[in-house]
Amino acid sequence: MLSTIHGILLILYLIVSVALSVVVLMQEGKQAGLTGAISGAAETYWGKNKARSMEGGLVIATRVLAVLFIVLSIVLNMNLFS
């Protein structure tokens, strides 16, 4: 029974790690930096509503997947399944 749970968690771990890699690679770079702040680029409509855009969704997905990755890493390394 425990080996079955370990196998399921391991498959979930692999899926989460691949999904995390894909989501991170889909995000845009933050290269506007100081230039964007000086020119006022952050005050546009898209800058104010970034959390509702696709980029905001990718940031939230990254956070959720990162937490799942860390939790699964800890659970899989607790030696409960040996």
C-alpha positions in Angstrom: 0.0 0.0 0.0 2.7 2.5 0.9 4.7 1.7 -2.2 1.6 2.5 -4.3 1.3 5.9 -2.5 5.0 6.5 -3.1 4.6 5.8 -6.8 1.6 8.1 -7.1 3.5 10.9 -5.3 6.5 10.3 -7.5 4.5 10.6 -10.6 2.8 13.8 -9.3 6.3 15.2 -8.4 7.5 14.6 -12.0 4.3 16.3 -13.4 4.7 19.3 -11.0 8.4 19.7 -11.9 7.7 19.7 -15.6 4.8 22.1 -15.2 6.9 24.4 -13.1 9.6 24.5 -15.7 7.1 25.3 -18.5 5.3 28.0 -16.5 8.6 29.7 -15.6 9.8 29.6 -19.2 6.5 31.1 -20.4 6.9 34.3 -18.3 8.2 37.5 -19.7 11.4 39.0 -18.5 11.4 41.9 -16.1 13.8 44.0 -18.2 11.9 47.3 -18.1 13.5 48.0 -14.7 14.4 51.6 -14.0 13.8 52.7 -17.6 10.1 51.6 -17.4 9.6 53.4 -14.1 11.1 56.6 -15.3 9.1 56.7 -18.5 5.8 55.9 -16.7 5.3 52.5 -18.3 4.1 51.1 -15.0 1.1 53.4 -15.0 -0.6 52.0 -18.1 -3.9 50.1 -18.0 -2.0 46.8 -18.4 0.4 47.7 -15.6 -2.4 48.4 -13.2 -4.3 45.2 -14.0 -1.4 42.9 -14.4 -2.8 40.5 -11.8 -5.8 39.8 -14.1 -3.8 39.3 -17.2 -2.1 36.1 -18.4 1.2 37.2 -16.8 -0.5 37.5 -13.4 -1.9 34.0 -13.8 1.5 32.7 -14.6 2.9 34.3 -11.5 0.2 32.7 -9.3 0.7 29.4 -11.1 4.5 29.6 -10.4 3.9 30.2 -6.7 1.4 27.3 -6.4 3.6 24.9 -8.3 6.7 25.9 -6.3 4.9 25.2 -3.0 3.7 21.9 -4.3 7.2 21.0 -5.5 8.7 21.8 -2.1 6.1 20.0 -0.1 6.3 16.9 -2.4 10.1 17.0 -2.1 9.9 16.9 1.7 7.2 14.2 1.8 9.2 12.0 -0.6 12.4 12.3 1.4 10.9 11.5 4.8 11.6 7.7 4.4 8.0 6.9 5.2 7.7 4.5 2.3 10.7 2.2 2.9 
